[in-house]
């Protein structure tokens, strides 16, 4: 199965700063990479699908890029509600797999 | 509004059984694949089972194959997960998850709040 490695494990930033999160796949997943946000005590919610498409209602400060094995989630200017855990997910190969998550915390 | 509400979790002894249910509303349940994804305490997400819109295209992760059975009742808009021969490593929050297509294997646009299953003596 495809292993997704997210980095960093924890990212400490302040509101207003730019956040860059990475997800690397053990083999190519084309552009079939998805990002979810999980706030404490809540279920994950869809952010970005197929590497770069924002889900309905997701603010423009969230953007995704990449293809093949290397992907990036960028939050251009952090809002207080953005501090959460972010997971990547590949749907190119069976079984679907998830990264271990990046915790974005307030500095 | 899409709602996915899980029930049936709780504490069970190793080797025991449990049946999870997920009641769905706010969308046409019968045309979308549904999945179960779990999250062990402090860990990441694990896709464990998926079922196509018609009850076909069933998938199980190796970790649960032969012990868990996924099913759905489109007339009741309900998804099920029958879990047997439970192990301590099955302890997790189990999420009911809606896919964006009729077959499993796409991405997931709605998640339930999750239900805790604890396997312990």
Interface residues (C-beta under 8 A of the other chain):
Chain A: X34 X36 X42 X43 X44 X45 X46 X49 X50 X55 X87 X89 X91 X94 X95 X96 X97 X98 X99 X100 X101
Chain B: X43 X44 X45 X46 X47 X59 X61 X95 X100 X105 X106 X107 X108 X109 X110 X111 X112 X113 X114
